[in-house]
Amino acid sequence: MQLPVQSQSTLYAEGWEADGGPDDLVEIARAADHAGFAYLASCDHVAIPRRLAPAMGTVWYDPVATLSFLAGVTERVRLLSHVAVVGLRHPLLTAKQYATLDHLAGGRLILGVGAGHVPEEFEALGVDFERRGAVLDESMEALRAALGPEEFPEHHGKLYDFEGLGQRPRPAQRTIPLWVGGSSPAAVRRAALKGDGWLPQGDPRDRLPAQIARIGELRERAGVEGPFTVGAIAEPLYVGEPAWDVGRRTLTGAPEALAESLRAYRAMGVHQIQVRFRSRSRAELIDQITVFGAEVAPLLNA
């Protein structure tokens, strides 16, 4: 699940999140950890321009700081950047941050990456927005090296060139999973050919089968092998019958009914689904997380 509070776009943030803070994140992360959730996710934006602030808000916690903070209060759940705009930073800087996070978390990092979409962020940081796809492509290659097991990683590319520079601590994992976010043709191709997984952005259910088939075709044509994780973002959820207006797109009902609906994702070839619960308070969200973990999740593989 994507964590609340840490990003507060008007597209999805609940009213209570405006007053949320560290204590809320700790309790929610612990609840998800105990409920058996696969990962907690945090977003990445450096700064939001005024023209976008009314819709996106300006509350965007740093993902490295947020996930590191929550690593210390959880035990099992994995920690996902969904997504890190890695092209805004030099790969060695990104590697230093996320290698340390993985080291401190005992090997629980999943590095989700994306190209970014806010021109002003790139301009302010001196990065070419128009070339962000090419920058991301090489950044992923450089990060493969910099987050690998070698103390002195090596990469020689058009944009980045380094060797003979040691970085410790190394990640606890021998290989950090790289998942690519986005649903554009370029993002899907990047995920298929360079990533270990795909995180769609905004694809409704009826678009997913074609996107998944495309990924399979691209990987087969290029001879790319190895494990690959297909993700999906489910509709908003509410377990049970809500006593308030949760919106017409929200899936509601008994655990059996929700599980039956969500199992359709597995039939499409999806391996993991990211869920977001409607809630009016931290307590209600934790209740939803808990009942989902106890009564819905066990039915998903039925």
ChimeraX commands (.cxc) that place a marker at each C-alpha (Angstrom):
marker #1 position 0.00,0.00,0.00 radius 0.5
marker #1 position 0.99,3.60,-0.59 radius 0.5
marker #1 position 1.40,5.36,2.73 radius 0.5
marker #1 position -1.01,8.17,3.60 radius 0.5
marker #1 position 0.16,11.52,4.99 radius 0.5
marker #1 position 3.53,11.45,3.13 radius 0.5
marker #1 position 1.94,12.66,-0.12 radius 0.5
marker #1 position -1.21,14.73,-0.15 radius 0.5
marker #1 position -2.45,15.24,-3.66 radius 0.5
marker #1 position -6.10,16.29,-3.76 radius 0.5
marker #1 position -6.69,13.34,-6.12 radius 0.5
marker #1 position -6.51,10.83,-3.28 radius 0.5
marker #1 position -5.64,12.30,0.14 radius 0.5
marker #1 position -8.28,11.95,2.86 radius 0.5
marker #1 position -9.27,15.00,4.90 radius 0.5
marker #1 position -7.69,13.77,8.13 radius 0.5
marker #1 position -4.24,13.48,6.52 radius 0.5
marker #1 position -3.76,17.27,6.51 radius 0.5
marker #1 position -3.08,17.13,10.26 radius 0.5
marker #1 position -1.16,13.85,10.07 radius 0.5
marker #1 position 2.46,13.39,10.98 radius 0.5
marker #1 position 5.15,10.97,12.17 radius 0.5
marker #1 position 3.01,9.26,14.83 radius 0.5
marker #1 position 0.36,8.43,12.25 radius 0.5
marker #1 position 2.93,7.01,9.84 radius 0.5
marker #1 position 4.44,4.83,12.58 radius 0.5
marker #1 position 1.12,3.34,13.69 radius 0.5
marker #1 position -0.07,2.75,10.12 radius 0.5
marker #1 position 3.23,1.16,9.08 radius 0.5
marker #1 position 3.14,-1.14,12.10 radius 0.5
marker #1 position -0.44,-2.12,11.34 radius 0.5
marker #1 position 0.43,-2.99,7.74 radius 0.5
marker #1 position 3.50,-4.92,8.91 radius 0.5
marker #1 position 1.43,-6.96,11.36 radius 0.5
marker #1 position -1.37,-7.49,8.83 radius 0.5
marker #1 position 1.02,-9.15,6.36 radius 0.5
marker #1 position 1.19,-6.47,3.67 radius 0.5
marker #1 position 3.96,-6.97,1.12 radius 0.5
marker #1 position 5.28,-3.40,1.03 radius 0.5
marker #1 position 4.82,0.19,2.11 radius 0.5
marker #1 position 5.41,2.85,-0.54 radius 0.5
marker #1 position 6.48,6.49,-0.48 radius 0.5
marker #1 position 6.50,9.03,-3.35 radius 0.5
marker #1 position 9.18,11.42,-4.59 radius 0.5
marker #1 position 8.87,15.11,-5.49 radius 0.5
marker #1 position 11.50,17.70,-4.63 radius 0.5
marker #1 position 9.36,20.82,-5.08 radius 0.5
marker #1 position 5.93,21.60,-6.53 radius 0.5
marker #1 position 5.44,24.71,-8.70 radius 0.5
marker #1 position 2.66,27.11,-7.84 radius 0.5
marker #1 position 0.70,26.22,-10.98 radius 0.5
marker #1 position 0.36,22.59,-9.81 radius 0.5
marker #1 position 0.11,23.16,-6.07 radius 0.5
marker #1 position -3.73,23.43,-5.96 radius 0.5
marker #1 position -4.04,19.86,-7.30 radius 0.5
marker #1 position -0.83,18.20,-6.12 radius 0.5
marker #1 position -0.35,20.01,-2.83 radius 0.5
marker #1 position 3.14,20.68,-1.53 radius 0.5
marker #1 position 3.28,17.89,1.08 radius 0.5
marker #1 position 5.66,15.30,-0.38 radius 0.5
marker #1 position 7.91,13.64,2.18 radius 0.5
marker #1 position 11.36,12.56,1.03 radius 0.5
marker #1 position 11.14,8.80,0.32 radius 0.5
marker #1 position 14.60,7.88,1.62 radius 0.5
marker #1 position 14.04,9.67,4.93 radius 0.5
marker #1 position 10.48,8.35,5.25 radius 0.5
marker #1 position 11.26,4.72,4.45 radius 0.5
marker #1 position 14.39,4.75,6.63 radius 0.5
marker #1 position 12.34,6.13,9.51 radius 0.5
marker #1 position 9.74,3.40,9.11 radius 0.5
marker #1 position 12.36,0.67,8.69 radius 0.5
marker #1 position 13.19,1.19,12.35 radius 0.5
marker #1 position 9.63,0.58,13.56 radius 0.5
marker #1 position 8.73,-2.38,11.31 radius 0.5
marker #1 position 10.13,-5.89,11.04 radius 0.5
marker #1 position 9.02,-7.67,7.89 radius 0.5
marker #1 position 7.26,-5.41,5.40 radius 0.5
marker #1 position 9.28,-4.29,2.37 radius 0.5
marker #1 position 9.95,-0.62,1.60 radius 0.5
marker #1 position 9.20,0.73,-1.89 radius 0.5
marker #1 position 9.92,4.07,-3.51 radius 0.5
marker #1 position 6.88,4.57,-5.73 radius 0.5
marker #1 position 8.46,6.15,-7.54 radius 0.5
marker #1 position 11.87,7.77,-7.14 radius 0.5
marker #1 position 12.66,10.26,-9.89 radius 0.5
marker #1 position 16.25,9.08,-9.98 radius 0.5
marker #1 position 17.17,11.25,-12.97 radius 0.5
marker #1 position 17.10,14.31,-10.69 radius 0.5
marker #1 position 20.18,13.05,-8.84 radius 0.5
marker #1 position 23.54,11.57,-9.75 radius 0.5
marker #1 position 23.40,7.75,-9.57 radius 0.5
marker #1 position 26.19,7.62,-6.98 radius 0.5
marker #1 position 24.19,9.89,-4.70 radius 0.5
marker #1 position 21.05,7.80,-5.20 radius 0.5
marker #1 position 23.04,4.62,-4.61 radius 0.5
marker #1 position 24.54,5.97,-1.38 radius 0.5
marker #1 position 21.10,6.84,-0.02 radius 0.5
marker #1 position 19.27,3.67,-0.99 radius 0.5
marker #1 position 22.17,1.30,-0.22 radius 0.5
marker #1 position 22.25,2.73,3.29 radius 0.5
marker #1 position 18.48,2.35,3.58 radius 0.5
marker #1 position 18.66,-1.31,2.50 radius 0.5
marker #1 position 21.56,-1.94,4.87 radius 0.5
marker #1 position 19.69,-0.43,7.82 radius 0.5
marker #1 position 16.44,-2.20,6.91 radius 0.5
marker #1 position 18.02,-5.63,6.65 radius 0.5
marker #1 position 17.42,-6.05,2.91 radius 0.5
marker #1 position 13.83,-4.84,2.53 radius 0.5
marker #1 position 14.20,-2.19,-0.20 radius 0.5
marker #1 position 12.45,-2.24,-3.57 radius 0.5
marker #1 position 13.62,0.66,-5.73 radius 0.5
marker #1 position 10.76,1.92,-7.84 radius 0.5
marker #1 position 11.86,4.45,-10.45 radius 0.5
marker #1 position 10.14,6.79,-12.88 radius 0.5
marker #1 position 10.92,9.49,-15.41 radius 0.5
marker #1 position 9.13,12.36,-13.64 radius 0.5
marker #1 position 6.57,14.79,-15.04 radius 0.5
marker #1 position 7.15,18.25,-13.51 radius 0.5
marker #1 position 9.36,20.42,-15.75 radius 0.5
marker #1 position 10.06,23.02,-13.06 radius 0.5
marker #1 position 11.70,20.42,-10.79 radius 0.5
marker #1 position 14.13,19.46,-13.52 radius 0.5
marker #1 position 14.85,23.07,-14.42 radius 0.5
marker #1 position 15.55,24.05,-10.81 radius 0.5
marker #1 position 17.97,21.15,-10.39 radius 0.5
marker #1 position 19.71,21.69,-13.70 radius 0.5
marker #1 position 18.46,18.52,-15.40 radius 0.5
marker #1 position 17.15,18.44,-18.98 radius 0.5
marker #1 position 13.43,17.63,-18.77 radius 0.5
marker #1 position 13.15,16.81,-22.46 radius 0.5
marker #1 position 15.84,14.14,-22.16 radius 0.5
marker #1 position 14.48,12.62,-18.95 radius 0.5
marker #1 position 13.76,9.26,-20.61 radius 0.5
marker #1 position 17.33,8.84,-21.78 radius 0.5
marker #1 position 18.58,10.03,-18.39 radius 0.5
marker #1 position 16.43,7.43,-16.62 radius 0.5
marker #1 position 17.60,4.66,-18.95 radius 0.5
marker #1 position 21.25,5.29,-18.17 radius 0.5
marker #1 position 20.54,6.00,-14.50 radius 0.5
marker #1 position 19.08,2.51,-14.19 radius 0.5
marker #1 position 22.18,0.97,-15.75 radius 0.5
marker #1 position 24.43,3.00,-13.46 radius 0.5
marker #1 position 22.34,2.06,-10.43 radius 0.5
marker #1 position 22.57,-1.63,-11.30 radius 0.5
marker #1 position 26.32,-1.26,-10.89 radius 0.5
marker #1 position 26.31,1.15,-7.95 radius 0.5
marker #1 position 23.81,-0.92,-5.93 radius 0.5
marker #1 position 25.47,-4.23,-6.70 radius 0.5
marker #1 position 27.81,-6.16,-4.40 radius 0.5
marker #1 position 31.04,-4.42,-5.50 radius 0.5
marker #1 position 32.58,-1.93,-3.08 radius 0.5
marker #1 position 34.08,-0.03,-6.04 radius 0.5
marker #1 position 31.34,-0.05,-8.70 radius 0.5
marker #1 position 32.09,0.84,-12.30 radius 0.5
marker #1 position 29.96,2.44,-15.01 radius 0.5
marker #1 position 30.96,4.11,-18.26 radius 0.5
marker #1 position 28.13,5.77,-20.16 radius 0.5
marker #1 position 27.24,8.88,-22.13 radius 0.5
marker #1 position 25.97,10.79,-19.10 radius 0.5
marker #1 position 27.70,9.20,-16.13 radius 0.5
marker #1 position 31.20,7.81,-15.81 radius 0.5
marker #1 position 32.69,6.45,-12.61 radius 0.5
marker #1 position 35.12,3.84,-11.30 radius 0.5
marker #1 position 37.56,3.51,-8.43 radius 0.5
marker #1 position 35.16,5.18,-5.97 radius 0.5
marker #1 position 34.24,3.01,-3.00 radius 0.5
marker #1 position 30.87,3.11,-1.29 radius 0.5
marker #1 position 30.03,1.34,1.93 radius 0.5
marker #1 position 27.85,0.15,3.49 radius 0.5
marker #1 position 26.72,-2.09,0.67 radius 0.5
marker #1 position 23.04,-3.06,0.41 radius 0.5
marker #1 position 22.02,-6.07,2.48 radius 0.5
marker #1 position 20.52,-7.60,-0.66 radius 0.5
marker #1 position 22.88,-8.84,-3.32 radius 0.5
marker #1 position 20.51,-7.45,-5.95 radius 0.5
marker #1 position 18.06,-4.58,-5.34 radius 0.5
marker #1 position 14.82,-5.09,-7.32 radius 0.5
marker #1 position 14.25,-2.24,-9.80 radius 0.5
marker #1 position 10.60,-1.66,-10.64 radius 0.5
marker #1 position 9.66,0.88,-13.31 radius 0.5
marker #1 position 6.62,3.09,-12.83 radius 0.5
marker #1 position 4.41,4.58,-15.54 radius 0.5
marker #1 position 1.98,3.50,-18.24 radius 0.5
marker #1 position 3.21,5.39,-21.30 radius 0.5
marker #1 position 4.62,3.29,-24.16 radius 0.5
marker #1 position 8.13,4.39,-23.18 radius 0.5
marker #1 position 7.60,3.43,-19.54 radius 0.5
marker #1 position 6.19,0.02,-20.45 radius 0.5
marker #1 position 9.10,-0.64,-22.78 radius 0.5
marker #1 position 11.59,0.49,-20.12 radius 0.5
marker #1 position 10.00,-1.80,-17.55 radius 0.5
marker #1 position 10.05,-4.77,-19.90 radius 0.5
marker #1 position 13.64,-4.38,-21.07 radius 0.5
marker #1 position 15.42,-2.81,-18.10 radius 0.5
marker #1 position 13.33,-3.49,-15.02 radius 0.5
marker #1 position 12.56,-6.32,-12.63 radius 0.5
marker #1 position 8.95,-5.22,-12.36 radius 0.5
marker #1 position 6.29,-2.79,-13.57 radius 0.5
marker #1 position 4.18,-0.34,-11.57 radius 0.5
marker #1 position 1.35,0.96,-13.75 radius 0.5
marker #1 position 0.05,4.47,-13.20 radius 0.5
marker #1 position -3.64,5.04,-13.75 radius 0.5
marker #1 position -4.39,2.01,-15.91 radius 0.5
marker #1 position -7.98,0.83,-15.38 radius 0.5
marker #1 position -8.62,-2.89,-15.33 radius 0.5
marker #1 position -9.61,-3.15,-18.96 radius 0.5
marker #1 position -6.26,-1.72,-20.12 radius 0.5
marker #1 position -4.06,-4.02,-18.08 radius 0.5
marker #1 position -4.25,-7.22,-20.19 radius 0.5
marker #1 position -2.95,-5.45,-23.29 radius 0.5
marker #1 position -0.18,-3.73,-21.33 radius 0.5
marker #1 position 0.88,-7.01,-19.70 radius 0.5
marker #1 position 0.84,-8.79,-23.05 radius 0.5
marker #1 position 3.02,-6.02,-24.49 radius 0.5
marker #1 position 5.57,-6.47,-21.73 radius 0.5
marker #1 position 5.69,-10.20,-22.41 radius 0.5
marker #1 position 6.17,-9.63,-26.14 radius 0.5
marker #1 position 8.97,-7.11,-25.62 radius 0.5
marker #1 position 10.83,-9.36,-23.20 radius 0.5
marker #1 position 10.48,-12.40,-25.44 radius 0.5
marker #1 position 11.59,-10.51,-28.54 radius 0.5
marker #1 position 14.66,-9.14,-26.74 radius 0.5
marker #1 position 15.49,-12.46,-25.09 radius 0.5
marker #1 position 15.16,-10.97,-21.60 radius 0.5
marker #1 position 14.79,-13.67,-18.96 radius 0.5
marker #1 position 14.48,-13.85,-15.21 radius 0.5
marker #1 position 11.78,-13.05,-12.66 radius 0.5
marker #1 position 9.50,-10.12,-13.41 radius 0.5
marker #1 position 6.83,-8.66,-11.13 radius 0.5
marker #1 position 3.68,-7.17,-12.65 radius 0.5
marker #1 position 1.81,-4.75,-10.43 radius 0.5
marker #1 position -1.53,-2.98,-10.45 radius 0.5
marker #1 position -3.22,-0.27,-8.43 radius 0.5
marker #1 position -6.65,-1.45,-7.35 radius 0.5
marker #1 position -9.74,0.70,-7.07 radius 0.5
marker #1 position -10.25,2.39,-3.67 radius 0.5
marker #1 position -11.46,-0.15,-1.11 radius 0.5
marker #1 position -13.65,-0.27,1.95 radius 0.5
marker #1 position -14.12,-3.59,3.73 radius 0.5
marker #1 position -17.74,-3.91,4.89 radius 0.5
marker #1 position -20.70,-1.64,4.27 radius 0.5
marker #1 position -19.70,1.99,4.86 radius 0.5
marker #1 position -21.97,4.33,6.77 radius 0.5
marker #1 position -20.69,7.29,4.76 radius 0.5
marker #1 position -20.17,8.24,1.13 radius 0.5
marker #1 position -16.97,6.54,-0.03 radius 0.5
marker #1 position -17.44,7.40,-3.71 radius 0.5
marker #1 position -18.93,5.44,-6.56 radius 0.5
marker #1 position -15.63,3.91,-7.72 radius 0.5
marker #1 position -14.85,2.41,-4.33 radius 0.5
marker #1 position -15.16,-1.37,-4.00 radius 0.5
marker #1 position -17.13,-2.18,-0.87 radius 0.5
marker #1 position -18.69,-5.23,0.71 radius 0.5
marker #1 position -17.95,-8.42,2.56 radius 0.5
marker #1 position -14.45,-9.91,2.48 radius 0.5
marker #1 position -15.55,-12.68,0.12 radius 0.5
marker #1 position -16.95,-10.22,-2.39 radius 0.5
marker #1 position -13.87,-8.01,-2.33 radius 0.5
marker #1 position -11.55,-11.00,-2.69 radius 0.5
marker #1 position -13.53,-12.27,-5.67 radius 0.5
marker #1 position -13.23,-8.90,-7.39 radius 0.5
marker #1 position -9.50,-8.57,-6.67 radius 0.5
marker #1 position -8.76,-12.11,-7.85 radius 0.5
marker #1 position -9.54,-10.86,-11.35 radius 0.5
marker #1 position -6.18,-9.09,-11.30 radius 0.5
marker #1 position -4.39,-12.39,-10.77 radius 0.5
marker #1 position -6.21,-13.87,-13.74 radius 0.5
marker #1 position -4.78,-11.06,-15.91 radius 0.5
marker #1 position -1.22,-11.94,-14.89 radius 0.5
marker #1 position -0.80,-9.44,-12.06 radius 0.5
marker #1 position 1.48,-10.52,-9.21 radius 0.5
marker #1 position 0.89,-7.76,-6.68 radius 0.5
marker #1 position -1.84,-5.19,-6.17 radius 0.5
marker #1 position -1.45,-1.89,-4.40 radius 0.5
marker #1 position -4.50,-0.96,-2.35 radius 0.5
marker #1 position -5.80,2.28,-0.90 radius 0.5
marker #1 position -8.53,2.31,1.74 radius 0.5
marker #1 position -11.09,5.07,2.19 radius 0.5
marker #1 position -11.03,6.38,5.75 radius 0.5
marker #1 position -12.03,9.30,7.93 radius 0.5
marker #1 position -9.31,8.90,10.56 radius 0.5
marker #1 position -6.14,7.04,11.38 radius 0.5
marker #1 position -8.14,4.66,13.55 radius 0.5
marker #1 position -10.53,3.82,10.71 radius 0.5
marker #1 position -7.65,3.26,8.31 radius 0.5
marker #1 position -5.91,0.92,10.75 radius 0.5
marker #1 position -9.18,-0.97,11.21 radius 0.5
marker #1 position -9.43,-1.35,7.43 radius 0.5
marker #1 position -5.82,-2.54,7.14 radius 0.5
marker #1 position -6.33,-5.05,9.93 radius 0.5
marker #1 position -9.56,-6.56,8.64 radius 0.5
marker #1 position -8.23,-6.70,5.09 radius 0.5
marker #1 position -5.14,-8.58,6.25 radius 0.5
marker #1 position -7.16,-11.00,8.37 radius 0.5
marker #1 position -10.23,-11.61,6.23 radius 0.5
marker #1 position -9.59,-10.56,2.60 radius 0.5
marker #1 position -5.93,-11.32,1.92 radius 0.5
marker #1 position -6.20,-15.05,2.79 radius 0.5
marker #1 position -8.90,-15.38,0.11 radius 0.5
marker #1 position -6.90,-13.80,-2.71 radius 0.5
marker #1 position -5.19,-17.04,-3.66 radius 0.5
marker #1 position -8.25,-19.20,-3.16 radius 0.5
marker link #1:1,2 radius 0.2
marker link #1:2,3 radius 0.2
marker link #1:3,4 radius 0.2
marker link #1:4,5 radius 0.2
marker link #1:5,6 radius 0.2
marker link #1:6,7 radius 0.2
marker link #1:7,8 radius 0.2
marker link #1:8,9 radius 0.2
marker link #1:9,10 radius 0.2
marker link #1:10,11 radius 0.2
marker link #1:11,12 radius 0.2
marker link #1:12,13 radius 0.2
marker link #1:13,14 radius 0.2
marker link #1:14,15 radius 0.2
marker link #1:15,16 radius 0.2
marker link #1:16,17 radius 0.2
marker link #1:17,18 radius 0.2
marker link #1:18,19 radius 0.2
marker link #1:19,20 radius 0.2
marker link #1:20,21 radius 0.2
marker link #1:21,22 radius 0.2
marker link #1:22,23 radius 0.2
marker link #1:23,24 radius 0.2
marker link #1:24,25 radius 0.2
marker link #1:25,26 radius 0.2
marker link #1:26,27 radius 0.2
marker link #1:27,28 radius 0.2
marker link #1:28,29 radius 0.2
marker link #1:29,30 radius 0.2
marker link #1:30,31 radius 0.2
marker link #1:31,32 radius 0.2
marker link #1:32,33 radius 0.2
marker link #1:33,34 radius 0.2
marker link #1:34,35 radius 0.2
marker link #1:35,36 radius 0.2
marker link #1:36,37 radius 0.2
marker link #1:37,38 radius 0.2
marker link #1:38,39 radius 0.2
marker link #1:39,40 radius 0.2
marker link #1:40,41 radius 0.2
marker link #1:41,42 radius 0.2
marker link #1:42,43 radius 0.2
marker link #1:43,44 radius 0.2
marker link #1:44,45 radius 0.2
marker link #1:45,46 radius 0.2
marker link #1:46,47 radius 0.2
marker link #1:47,48 radius 0.2
marker link #1:48,49 radius 0.2
marker link #1:49,50 radius 0.2
marker link #1:50,51 radius 0.2
marker link #1:51,52 radius 0.2
marker link #1:52,53 radius 0.2
marker link #1:53,54 radius 0.2
marker link #1:54,55 radius 0.2
marker link #1:55,56 radius 0.2
marker link #1:56,57 radius 0.2
marker link #1:57,58 radius 0.2
marker link #1:58,59 radius 0.2
marker link #1:59,60 radius 0.2
marker link #1:60,61 radius 0.2
marker link #1:61,62 radius 0.2
marker link #1:62,63 radius 0.2
marker link #1:63,64 radius 0.2
marker link #1:64,65 radius 0.2
marker link #1:65,66 radius 0.2
marker link #1:66,67 radius 0.2
marker link #1:67,68 radius 0.2
marker link #1:68,69 radius 0.2
marker link #1:69,70 radius 0.2
marker link #1:70,71 radius 0.2
marker link #1:71,72 radius 0.2
marker link #1:72,73 radius 0.2
marker link #1:73,74 radius 0.2
marker link #1:74,75 radius 0.2
marker link #1:75,76 radius 0.2
marker link #1:76,77 radius 0.2
marker link #1:77,78 radius 0.2
marker link #1:78,79 radius 0.2
marker link #1:79,80 radius 0.2
marker link #1:80,81 radius 0.2
marker link #1:81,82 radius 0.2
marker link #1:82,83 radius 0.2
marker link #1:83,84 radius 0.2
marker link #1:84,85 radius 0.2
marker link #1:85,86 radius 0.2
marker link #1:86,87 radius 0.2
marker link #1:87,88 radius 0.2
marker link #1:88,89 radius 0.2
marker link #1:89,90 radius 0.2
marker link #1:90,91 radius 0.2
marker link #1:91,92 radius 0.2
marker link #1:92,93 radius 0.2
marker link #1:93,94 radius 0.2
marker link #1:94,95 radius 0.2
marker link #1:95,96 radius 0.2
marker link #1:96,97 radius 0.2
marker link #1:97,98 radius 0.2
marker link #1:98,99 radius 0.2
marker link #1:99,100 radius 0.2
marker link #1:100,101 radius 0.2
marker link #1:101,102 radius 0.2
marker link #1:102,103 radius 0.2
marker link #1:103,104 radius 0.2
marker link #1:104,105 radius 0.2
marker link #1:105,106 radius 0.2
marker link #1:106,107 radius 0.2
marker link #1:107,108 radius 0.2
marker link #1:108,109 radius 0.2
marker link #1:109,110 radius 0.2
marker link #1:110,111 radius 0.2
marker link #1:111,112 radius 0.2
marker link #1:112,113 radius 0.2
marker link #1:113,114 radius 0.2
marker link #1:114,115 radius 0.2
marker link #1:115,116 radius 0.2
marker link #1:116,117 radius 0.2
marker link #1:117,118 radius 0.2
marker link #1:118,119 radius 0.2
marker link #1:119,120 radius 0.2
marker link #1:120,121 radius 0.2
marker link #1:121,122 radius 0.2
marker link #1:122,123 radius 0.2
marker link #1:123,124 radius 0.2
marker link #1:124,125 radius 0.2
marker link #1:125,126 radius 0.2
marker link #1:126,127 radius 0.2
marker link #1:127,128 radius 0.2
marker link #1:128,129 radius 0.2
marker link #1:129,130 radius 0.2
marker link #1:130,131 radius 0.2
marker link #1:131,132 radius 0.2
marker link #1:132,133 radius 0.2
marker link #1:133,134 radius 0.2
marker link #1:134,135 radius 0.2
marker link #1:135,136 radius 0.2
marker link #1:136,137 radius 0.2
marker link #1:137,138 radius 0.2
marker link #1:138,139 radius 0.2
marker link #1:139,140 radius 0.2
marker link #1:140,141 radius 0.2
marker link #1:141,142 radius 0.2
marker link #1:142,143 radius 0.2
marker link #1:143,144 radius 0.2
marker link #1:144,145 radius 0.2
marker link #1:145,146 radius 0.2
marker link #1:146,147 radius 0.2
marker link #1:147,148 radius 0.2
marker link #1:148,149 radius 0.2
marker link #1:149,150 radius 0.2
marker link #1:150,151 radius 0.2
marker link #1:151,152 radius 0.2
marker link #1:152,153 radius 0.2
marker link #1:153,154 radius 0.2
marker link #1:154,155 radius 0.2
marker link #1:155,156 radius 0.2
marker link #1:156,157 radius 0.2
marker link #1:157,158 radius 0.2
marker link #1:158,159 radius 0.2
marker link #1:159,160 radius 0.2
marker link #1:160,161 radius 0.2
marker link #1:161,162 radius 0.2
marker link #1:162,163 radius 0.2
marker link #1:163,164 radius 0.2
marker link #1:164,165 radius 0.2
marker link #1:165,166 radius 0.2
marker link #1:166,167 radius 0.2
marker link #1:167,168 radius 0.2
marker link #1:168,169 radius 0.2
marker link #1:169,170 radius 0.2
marker link #1:170,171 radius 0.2
marker link #1:171,172 radius 0.2
marker link #1:172,173 radius 0.2
marker link #1:173,174 radius 0.2
marker link #1:174,175 radius 0.2
marker link #1:175,176 radius 0.2
marker link #1:176,177 radius 0.2
marker link #1:177,178 radius 0.2
marker link #1:178,179 radius 0.2
marker link #1:179,180 radius 0.2
marker link #1:180,181 radius 0.2
marker link #1:181,182 radius 0.2
marker link #1:182,183 radius 0.2
marker link #1:183,184 radius 0.2
marker link #1:184,185 radius 0.2
marker link #1:185,186 radius 0.2
marker link #1:186,187 radius 0.2
marker link #1:187,188 radius 0.2
marker link #1:188,189 radius 0.2
marker link #1:189,190 radius 0.2
marker link #1:190,191 radius 0.2
marker link #1:191,192 radius 0.2
marker link #1:192,193 radius 0.2
marker link #1:193,194 radius 0.2
marker link #1:194,195 radius 0.2
marker link #1:195,196 radius 0.2
marker link #1:196,197 radius 0.2
marker link #1:197,198 radius 0.2
marker link #1:198,199 radius 0.2
marker link #1:199,200 radius 0.2
marker link #1:200,201 radius 0.2
marker link #1:201,202 radius 0.2
marker link #1:202,203 radius 0.2
marker link #1:203,204 radius 0.2
marker link #1:204,205 radius 0.2
marker link #1:205,206 radius 0.2
marker link #1:206,207 radius 0.2
marker link #1:207,208 radius 0.2
marker link #1:208,209 radius 0.2
marker link #1:209,210 radius 0.2
marker link #1:210,211 radius 0.2
marker link #1:211,212 radius 0.2
marker link #1:212,213 radius 0.2
marker link #1:213,214 radius 0.2
marker link #1:214,215 radius 0.2
marker link #1:215,216 radius 0.2
marker link #1:216,217 radius 0.2
marker link #1:217,218 radius 0.2
marker link #1:218,219 radius 0.2
marker link #1:219,220 radius 0.2
marker link #1:220,221 radius 0.2
marker link #1:221,222 radius 0.2
marker link #1:222,223 radius 0.2
marker link #1:223,224 radius 0.2
marker link #1:224,225 radius 0.2
marker link #1:225,226 radius 0.2
marker link #1:226,227 radius 0.2
marker link #1:227,228 radius 0.2
marker link #1:228,229 radius 0.2
marker link #1:229,230 radius 0.2
marker link #1:230,231 radius 0.2
marker link #1:231,232 radius 0.2
marker link #1:232,233 radius 0.2
marker link #1:233,234 radius 0.2
marker link #1:234,235 radius 0.2
marker link #1:235,236 radius 0.2
marker link #1:236,237 radius 0.2
marker link #1:237,238 radius 0.2
marker link #1:238,239 radius 0.2
marker link #1:239,240 radius 0.2
marker link #1:240,241 radius 0.2
marker link #1:241,242 radius 0.2
marker link #1:242,243 radius 0.2
marker link #1:243,244 radius 0.2
marker link #1:244,245 radius 0.2
marker link #1:245,246 radius 0.2
marker link #1:246,247 radius 0.2
marker link #1:247,248 radius 0.2
marker link #1:248,249 radius 0.2
marker link #1:249,250 radius 0.2
marker link #1:250,251 radius 0.2
marker link #1:251,252 radius 0.2
marker link #1:252,253 radius 0.2
marker link #1:253,254 radius 0.2
marker link #1:254,255 radius 0.2
marker link #1:255,256 radius 0.2
marker link #1:256,257 radius 0.2
marker link #1:257,258 radius 0.2
marker link #1:258,259 radius 0.2
marker link #1:259,260 radius 0.2
marker link #1:260,261 radius 0.2
marker link #1:261,262 radius 0.2
marker link #1:262,263 radius 0.2
marker link #1:263,264 radius 0.2
marker link #1:264,265 radius 0.2
marker link #1:265,266 radius 0.2
marker link #1:266,267 radius 0.2
marker link #1:267,268 radius 0.2
marker link #1:268,269 radius 0.2
marker link #1:269,270 radius 0.2
marker link #1:270,271 radius 0.2
marker link #1:271,272 radius 0.2
marker link #1:272,273 radius 0.2
marker link #1:273,274 radius 0.2
marker link #1:274,275 radius 0.2
marker link #1:275,276 radius 0.2
marker link #1:276,277 radius 0.2
marker link #1:277,278 radius 0.2
marker link #1:278,279 radius 0.2
marker link #1:279,280 radius 0.2
marker link #1:280,281 radius 0.2
marker link #1:281,282 radius 0.2
marker link #1:282,283 radius 0.2
marker link #1:283,284 radius 0.2
marker link #1:284,285 radius 0.2
marker link #1:285,286 radius 0.2
marker link #1:286,287 radius 0.2
marker link #1:287,288 radius 0.2
marker link #1:288,289 radius 0.2
marker link #1:289,290 radius 0.2
marker link #1:290,291 radius 0.2
marker link #1:291,292 radius 0.2
marker link #1:292,293 radius 0.2
marker link #1:293,294 radius 0.2
marker link #1:294,295 radius 0.2
marker link #1:295,296 radius 0.2
marker link #1:296,297 radius 0.2
marker link #1:297,298 radius 0.2
marker link #1:298,299 radius 0.2
marker link #1:299,300 radius 0.2
marker link #1:300,301 radius 0.2
marker link #1:301,302 radius 0.2
view
